[in-house]
Amino acid sequence: MIYRMLALNIDGTIVNRSGKIAKETKEAIEYVQHKGVPVTLVTSRSFNSAKKVAKSLNLTGPIITHGGAYIAAELEKPLYVKKISETITYEIAHFLEGFPCQIQMAHERQSIIGKTNSPSKELARLSWQRESRLLYSKQYVDSISEHLAANPMTVPKISVVLERKDDVWDIIAALTAMYDEVDAIPTSENSLDIVPKGVSKLRGLMYLTERYALKKEQVVMVGAGVDDMDAMRCCGLGVAMGGAPAEVRKAADWVTRSQHEKGIPYFISEVFRKQHPIPFLKKMNIIKS
């Protein structure tokens, strides 16, 4: 198989716990681009945060952000945007405030975060700290629902970090019963994202491949999270990081080394080293434009 697109999750895949990207990882991604293979990011991060990562990797094409709800190369010129309505955003915020959790309304320009003194605040801090380093404006409010009542807003995504793991599935069941307009997607054992109906990393990636006139079999997807699994299964080659949860590794076609063990450079060397550059393959009529 000749692969014609490389899609990468960010956290746990190319950015480490310190918010850094290893030199070897940058060089490996640059190598893929020199082969004529476009590289994109597929992430639940906000656009502004993900774009900072894209710039550090010299990626100029569209990236898939907010879990698939916001696809763009530039903030002001999105290719695809889907948001939760003002009314439902408010209602969901009010509902979630009944649980011990921290809530983040992830707008493409800034986020609104509810203040809390509960342990979920620390869980959320650890979960969102990488994004905090990357020039993404955050506003903390005492009550998100009260803030939204005075300042209505639509959002591409609502992120929730919960103290009790069982609450994740209770919330998913409740939101599924209450709303046809949103999907609730678990992102870890104690967190979930709430996105507009039909939005996912997989659908965002399929939207982008259609724009590139590519088949899903020509795409490599590398992930490390539960919400990467569908995209990994659907693409021509699904790769899991060595440090990913067991269910993610089980869903992959291939498990590379861990991030600490330079999993991305190793995988790229193994998969793309023998593949001729795309321009050469086109010139030889091996593939069509």
C-alpha positions as a Markdown table, in Angstrom:
| # | Residue | x | y | z |
|---|---|---|---|---|
| 1 | Met | 0.0 | 0.0 | 0.0 |
| 2 | Ile | 1.2 | 3.5 | -0.9 |
| 3 | Tyr | 0.2 | 5.9 | 2.0 |
| 4 | Arg | -0.7 | 9.4 | 1.0 |
| 5 | Met | -1.6 | 11.0 | 4.3 |
| 6 | Leu | -0.3 | 10.8 | 7.8 |
| 7 | Ala | -2.7 | 11.8 | 10.6 |
| 8 | Leu | -1.4 | 12.3 | 14.2 |
| 9 | Asn | -3.1 | 12.8 | 17.5 |
| 10 | Ile | -1.2 | 15.3 | 19.7 |
| 11 | Asp | -1.2 | 14.4 | 23.4 |
| 12 | Gly | 0.6 | 11.1 | 24.1 |
| 13 | Thr | 1.7 | 10.9 | 20.5 |
| 14 | Ile | 3.9 | 13.8 | 19.5 |
| 15 | Val | 3.7 | 16.1 | 22.5 |
| 16 | Asn | 5.1 | 14.7 | 25.8 |
| 17 | Arg | 4.0 | 15.3 | 29.4 |
| 18 | Ser | 6.2 | 18.4 | 29.5 |
| 19 | Gly | 4.5 | 19.9 | 26.5 |
| 20 | Lys | 7.5 | 19.4 | 24.3 |
| 21 | Ile | 8.1 | 17.8 | 21.0 |
| 22 | Ala | 11.3 | 15.7 | 20.7 |
| 23 | Lys | 13.8 | 16.8 | 18.0 |
| 24 | Glu | 13.7 | 13.3 | 16.5 |
| 25 | Thr | 9.9 | 13.5 | 16.2 |
| 26 | Lys | 10.1 | 16.8 | 14.4 |
| 27 | Glu | 12.7 | 15.5 | 12.0 |
| 28 | Ala | 10.7 | 12.3 | 11.3 |
| 29 | Ile | 7.5 | 14.3 | 10.5 |
| 30 | Glu | 9.6 | 16.6 | 8.2 |
| 31 | Tyr | 10.9 | 13.5 | 6.4 |
| 32 | Val | 7.3 | 12.4 | 5.7 |
| 33 | Gln | 6.5 | 15.8 | 4.2 |
| 34 | His | 9.6 | 15.6 | 2.0 |
| 35 | Lys | 8.2 | 12.4 | 0.6 |
| 36 | Gly | 5.2 | 14.5 | -0.6 |
| 37 | Val | 2.9 | 13.0 | 2.0 |
| 38 | Pro | 0.7 | 15.6 | 3.7 |
| 39 | Val | 0.6 | 15.5 | 7.5 |
| 40 | Thr | -2.4 | 16.6 | 9.6 |
| 41 | Leu | -3.3 | 16.7 | 13.3 |
| 42 | Val | -6.4 | 15.1 | 14.6 |
| 43 | Thr | -7.0 | 16.3 | 18.2 |
| 44 | Ser | -9.6 | 17.2 | 20.8 |
| 45 | Arg | -7.6 | 20.3 | 21.6 |
| 46 | Ser | -8.8 | 23.8 | 20.6 |
| 47 | Phe | -7.8 | 25.2 | 17.3 |
| 48 | Asn | -5.4 | 27.8 | 18.8 |
| 49 | Ser | -3.6 | 25.2 | 20.8 |
| 50 | Ala | -3.3 | 22.7 | 18.0 |
| 51 | Lys | -2.2 | 25.4 | 15.5 |
| 52 | Lys | 0.7 | 26.2 | 17.8 |
| 53 | Val | 1.8 | 22.6 | 17.5 |
| 54 | Ala | 1.2 | 22.6 | 13.8 |
| 55 | Lys | 3.5 | 25.6 | 13.4 |
| 56 | Ser | 6.3 | 24.0 | 15.4 |
| 57 | Leu | 6.1 | 21.1 | 12.9 |
| 58 | Asn | 5.9 | 23.3 | 9.9 |
| 59 | Leu | 2.4 | 22.0 | 9.0 |
| 60 | Thr | 0.6 | 24.5 | 6.8 |
| 61 | Gly | -2.5 | 22.5 | 5.7 |
| 62 | Pro | -5.8 | 22.0 | 7.5 |
| 63 | Ile | -5.9 | 20.4 | 11.0 |
| 64 | Ile | -8.8 | 18.7 | 12.7 |
| 65 | Thr | -9.5 | 20.1 | 16.1 |
| 66 | His | -12.1 | 20.2 | 18.9 |
| 67 | Gly | -12.6 | 16.5 | 18.3 |
| 68 | Gly | -13.6 | 17.0 | 14.7 |
| 69 | Ala | -15.9 | 20.0 | 15.1 |
| 70 | Tyr | -13.5 | 22.6 | 13.8 |
| 71 | Ile | -11.3 | 22.0 | 10.7 |
| 72 | Ala | -9.1 | 24.8 | 9.4 |
| 73 | Ala | -5.7 | 25.9 | 8.4 |
| 74 | Glu | -6.4 | 29.4 | 9.7 |
| 75 | Leu | -8.7 | 30.5 | 12.5 |
| 76 | Glu | -10.6 | 33.0 | 10.3 |
| 77 | Lys | -11.0 | 30.6 | 7.4 |
| 78 | Pro | -12.4 | 27.3 | 8.7 |
| 79 | Leu | -13.3 | 24.6 | 6.2 |
| 80 | Tyr | -15.8 | 23.0 | 8.6 |
| 81 | Val | -17.4 | 24.2 | 11.8 |
| 82 | Lys | -20.2 | 22.6 | 13.8 |
| 83 | Lys | -21.3 | 24.0 | 17.2 |
| 84 | Ile | -23.7 | 23.2 | 20.0 |
| 85 | Ser | -26.5 | 25.8 | 20.1 |
| 86 | Glu | -26.6 | 28.5 | 22.8 |
| 87 | Thr | -29.7 | 26.9 | 24.5 |
| 88 | Ile | -28.3 | 23.4 | 24.6 |
| 89 | Thr | -24.9 | 24.6 | 25.7 |
| 90 | Tyr | -26.6 | 26.4 | 28.7 |
| 91 | Glu | -28.8 | 23.4 | 29.5 |
| 92 | Ile | -25.9 | 20.9 | 29.5 |
| 93 | Ala | -23.7 | 23.2 | 31.6 |
| 94 | His | -26.6 | 23.4 | 34.2 |
| 95 | Phe | -27.0 | 19.6 | 34.1 |
| 96 | Leu | -23.2 | 18.9 | 34.5 |
| 97 | Glu | -23.0 | 21.3 | 37.5 |
| 98 | Gly | -24.9 | 18.6 | 39.5 |
| 99 | Phe | -21.9 | 16.3 | 39.3 |
| 100 | Pro | -18.5 | 16.7 | 41.1 |
| 101 | Cys | -16.5 | 17.7 | 38.1 |
| 102 | Gln | -14.8 | 20.5 | 36.3 |
| 103 | Ile | -16.3 | 21.8 | 33.0 |
| 104 | Gln | -14.6 | 23.5 | 30.2 |
| 105 | Met | -16.5 | 25.3 | 27.4 |
| 106 | Ala | -14.0 | 25.0 | 24.6 |
| 107 | His | -14.6 | 27.8 | 22.1 |
| 108 | Glu | -12.2 | 28.1 | 19.2 |
| 109 | Arg | -10.9 | 31.4 | 20.6 |
| 110 | Gln | -11.0 | 30.9 | 24.3 |
| 111 | Ser | -12.4 | 28.6 | 27.0 |
| 112 | Ile | -14.7 | 29.2 | 29.9 |
| 113 | Ile | -13.9 | 27.0 | 32.9 |
| 114 | Gly | -16.1 | 26.6 | 36.1 |
| 115 | Lys | -14.3 | 27.2 | 39.4 |
| 116 | Thr | -14.4 | 24.3 | 41.9 |
| 117 | Asn | -12.7 | 23.4 | 45.1 |
| 118 | Ser | -13.3 | 19.7 | 44.6 |
| 119 | Pro | -10.6 | 17.1 | 43.6 |
| 120 | Ser | -11.8 | 17.3 | 40.0 |
| 121 | Lys | -10.1 | 20.7 | 39.7 |
| 122 | Glu | -6.7 | 19.0 | 40.1 |
| 123 | Leu | -7.7 | 16.2 | 37.7 |
| 124 | Ala | -8.7 | 18.8 | 35.1 |
| 125 | Arg | -5.5 | 20.8 | 35.7 |
| 126 | Leu | -3.4 | 17.8 | 34.9 |
| 127 | Ser | -5.7 | 17.0 | 31.9 |
| 128 | Trp | -5.6 | 20.4 | 30.4 |
| 129 | Gln | -2.2 | 21.7 | 31.5 |
| 130 | Arg | -0.5 | 21.1 | 28.1 |
| 131 | Glu | -3.1 | 23.3 | 26.4 |
| 132 | Ser | -2.5 | 26.0 | 29.0 |
| 133 | Arg | 1.0 | 26.4 | 27.9 |
| 134 | Leu | 0.0 | 27.1 | 24.3 |
| 135 | Leu | -1.5 | 30.6 | 24.3 |
| 136 | Tyr | -5.1 | 29.6 | 24.7 |
| 137 | Ser | -7.1 | 32.2 | 26.6 |
| 138 | Lys | -9.0 | 30.8 | 29.6 |
| 139 | Gln | -11.6 | 32.6 | 31.7 |
| 140 | Tyr | -12.6 | 31.1 | 35.1 |
| 141 | Val | -16.1 | 31.7 | 36.4 |
| 142 | Asp | -17.9 | 30.7 | 39.6 |
| 143 | Ser | -20.8 | 29.2 | 37.7 |
| 144 | Ile | -20.7 | 28.3 | 34.0 |
| 145 | Ser | -24.5 | 28.2 | 33.7 |
| 146 | Glu | -24.9 | 31.6 | 35.3 |
| 147 | His | -22.1 | 33.0 | 33.0 |
| 148 | Leu | -23.9 | 31.5 | 30.0 |
| 149 | Ala | -27.2 | 32.9 | 31.1 |
| 150 | Ala | -25.7 | 36.4 | 30.9 |
| 151 | Asn | -23.3 | 35.7 | 28.0 |
| 152 | Pro | -24.9 | 33.1 | 25.7 |
| 153 | Met | -22.4 | 31.3 | 23.4 |
| 154 | Thr | -22.2 | 28.4 | 21.0 |
| 155 | Val | -19.2 | 26.0 | 21.4 |
| 156 | Pro | -17.7 | 23.3 | 19.2 |
| 157 | Lys | -17.0 | 21.2 | 22.3 |
| 158 | Ile | -17.6 | 20.8 | 26.0 |
| 159 | Ser | -15.0 | 18.9 | 28.0 |
| 160 | Val | -15.7 | 17.4 | 31.4 |
| 161 | Val | -13.3 | 15.8 | 34.0 |
| 162 | Leu | -15.1 | 13.9 | 36.7 |
| 163 | Glu | -14.1 | 12.7 | 40.2 |
| 164 | Arg | -16.1 | 9.5 | 39.9 |
| 165 | Lys | -15.4 | 7.2 | 37.0 |
| 166 | Asp | -18.9 | 5.8 | 37.0 |
| 167 | Asp | -20.4 | 9.2 | 36.4 |
| 168 | Val | -18.9 | 9.2 | 32.9 |
| 169 | Trp | -21.3 | 6.6 | 31.7 |
| 170 | Asp | -24.2 | 7.9 | 33.6 |
| 171 | Ile | -23.8 | 11.3 | 31.9 |
| 172 | Ile | -23.4 | 9.7 | 28.5 |
| 173 | Ala | -26.6 | 7.8 | 29.0 |
| 174 | Ala | -28.5 | 10.8 | 30.3 |
| 175 | Leu | -27.4 | 13.1 | 27.5 |
| 176 | Thr | -28.2 | 10.4 | 24.9 |
| 177 | Ala | -31.7 | 10.2 | 26.2 |
| 178 | Met | -32.2 | 14.0 | 26.5 |
| 179 | Tyr | -30.6 | 15.3 | 23.3 |
| 180 | Asp | -30.6 | 14.3 | 19.7 |
| 181 | Glu | -28.3 | 17.2 | 18.9 |
| 182 | Val | -25.1 | 16.1 | 20.7 |
| 183 | Asp | -22.8 | 13.1 | 21.1 |
| 184 | Ala | -20.9 | 12.4 | 24.4 |
| 185 | Ile | -17.6 | 10.7 | 23.7 |
| 186 | Pro | -15.4 | 9.2 | 26.5 |
| 187 | Thr | -11.8 | 10.4 | 26.3 |
| 188 | Ser | -10.5 | 8.5 | 29.3 |
| 189 | Glu | -11.9 | 6.6 | 32.3 |
| 190 | Asn | -12.8 | 9.8 | 34.1 |
| 191 | Ser | -13.4 | 12.4 | 31.3 |
| 192 | Leu | -15.5 | 13.0 | 28.2 |
| 193 | Asp | -16.1 | 15.4 | 25.4 |
| 194 | Ile | -19.6 | 16.6 | 24.4 |
| 195 | Val | -19.7 | 17.6 | 20.7 |
| 196 | Pro | -22.4 | 18.3 | 18.1 |
| 197 | Lys | -24.2 | 15.3 | 16.7 |
| 198 | Gly | -22.2 | 13.4 | 14.1 |
| 199 | Val | -18.9 | 15.0 | 15.1 |
| 200 | Ser | -15.9 | 12.8 | 15.8 |
| 201 | Lys | -12.2 | 12.6 | 15.0 |
| 202 | Leu | -13.0 | 9.8 | 12.5 |
| 203 | Arg | -15.6 | 11.9 | 10.6 |
| 204 | Gly | -13.3 | 14.9 | 10.6 |
| 205 | Leu | -10.6 | 12.8 | 9.1 |
| 206 | Met | -12.9 | 11.4 | 6.5 |
| 207 | Tyr | -14.0 | 15.0 | 5.6 |
| 208 | Leu | -10.4 | 16.0 | 5.1 |
| 209 | Thr | -9.5 | 12.9 | 3.0 |
| 210 | Glu | -12.4 | 13.6 | 0.7 |
| 211 | Arg | -11.1 | 17.1 | 0.1 |
| 212 | Tyr | -7.7 | 15.6 | -0.8 |
| 213 | Ala | -9.5 | 13.0 | -3.0 |
| 214 | Leu | -7.9 | 10.2 | -1.0 |
| 215 | Lys | -9.2 | 6.8 | -0.1 |
| 216 | Lys | -9.3 | 5.9 | 3.6 |
| 217 | Glu | -7.0 | 3.0 | 2.9 |
| 218 | Gln | -4.3 | 5.5 | 1.9 |
| 219 | Val | -4.3 | 7.1 | 5.3 |
| 220 | Val | -2.2 | 6.3 | 8.4 |
| 221 | Met | -3.7 | 7.3 | 11.7 |
| 222 | Val | -1.5 | 7.4 | 14.8 |
| 223 | Gly | -3.2 | 7.7 | 18.2 |
| 224 | Ala | -2.9 | 7.2 | 21.9 |
| 225 | Gly | -6.4 | 7.8 | 23.3 |
| 226 | Val | -9.7 | 6.0 | 23.4 |
| 227 | Asp | -11.3 | 8.6 | 21.1 |
| 228 | Asp | -8.6 | 7.8 | 18.5 |
| 229 | Met | -9.8 | 4.2 | 18.1 |
| 230 | Asp | -12.5 | 4.6 | 15.5 |
| 231 | Ala | -10.2 | 6.6 | 13.2 |
| 232 | Met | -7.4 | 4.0 | 13.7 |
| 233 | Arg | -9.7 | 1.1 | 12.8 |
| 234 | Cys | -11.1 | 2.9 | 9.7 |
| 235 | Cys | -7.8 | 4.0 | 8.1 |
| 236 | Gly | -5.5 | 1.9 | 6.0 |
| 237 | Leu | -3.1 | 1.6 | 8.9 |
| 238 | Gly | -4.0 | 2.3 | 12.5 |
| 239 | Val | -1.0 | 2.8 | 14.7 |
| 240 | Ala | -1.1 | 2.9 | 18.5 |
| 241 | Met | 1.6 | 4.4 | 20.7 |
| 242 | Gly | 3.3 | 1.9 | 23.0 |
| 243 | Gly | 2.2 | 3.8 | 26.1 |
| 244 | Ala | -1.5 | 3.9 | 25.0 |
| 245 | Pro | -4.2 | 2.1 | 27.1 |
| 246 | Ala | -4.6 | -1.6 | 26.4 |
| 247 | Glu | -7.9 | -1.2 | 24.5 |
| 248 | Val | -6.3 | 1.4 | 22.2 |
| 249 | Arg | -3.4 | -0.9 | 21.4 |
| 250 | Lys | -5.8 | -3.8 | 20.8 |
| 251 | Ala | -7.7 | -1.7 | 18.2 |
| 252 | Ala | -4.5 | -0.9 | 16.2 |
| 253 | Asp | -3.0 | -2.7 | 13.3 |
| 254 | Trp | 0.4 | -2.0 | 14.6 |
| 255 | Val | 1.8 | -0.9 | 18.0 |
| 256 | Thr | 4.9 | 1.3 | 17.8 |
| 257 | Arg | 7.3 | 2.1 | 20.7 |
| 258 | Ser | 6.3 | 4.4 | 23.5 |
| 259 | Gln | 6.7 | 8.1 | 23.2 |
| 260 | His | 9.7 | 7.9 | 25.6 |
| 261 | Glu | 11.2 | 5.3 | 23.3 |
| 262 | Lys | 10.8 | 7.6 | 20.2 |
| 263 | Gly | 7.8 | 5.8 | 18.9 |
| 264 | Ile | 7.0 | 8.2 | 16.1 |
| 265 | Pro | 10.5 | 8.3 | 14.5 |
| 266 | Tyr | 10.6 | 4.5 | 14.8 |
| 267 | Phe | 7.2 | 4.0 | 13.1 |
| 268 | Ile | 7.9 | 6.5 | 10.4 |
| 269 | Ser | 11.3 | 4.9 | 9.6 |
| 270 | Glu | 9.6 | 1.5 | 9.3 |
| 271 | Val | 6.6 | 2.5 | 7.2 |
| 272 | Phe | 7.8 | 5.4 | 5.0 |
| 273 | Arg | 11.5 | 4.6 | 4.5 |
| 274 | Lys | 10.9 | 2.3 | 1.5 |
| 275 | Gln | 8.0 | 4.4 | 0.0 |
| 276 | His | 9.1 | 6.5 | -3.0 |
| 277 | Pro | 8.1 | 10.2 | -2.9 |
| 278 | Ile | 4.6 | 10.9 | -4.2 |
| 279 | Pro | 5.8 | 13.2 | -7.1 |
| 280 | Phe | 8.0 | 10.4 | -8.3 |
| 281 | Leu | 5.2 | 7.9 | -8.2 |
| 282 | Lys | 3.0 | 10.2 | -10.1 |
| 283 | Lys | 5.7 | 10.8 | -12.7 |
| 284 | Met | 6.0 | 7.1 | -13.2 |
| 285 | Asn | 2.2 | 6.7 | -13.5 |
| 286 | Ile | 2.2 | 4.4 | -10.5 |
| 287 | Ile | -0.5 | 6.6 | -8.9 |
| 288 | Lys | -2.8 | 9.2 | -10.5 |
| 289 | Ser | -3.1 | 12.8 | -9.3 |
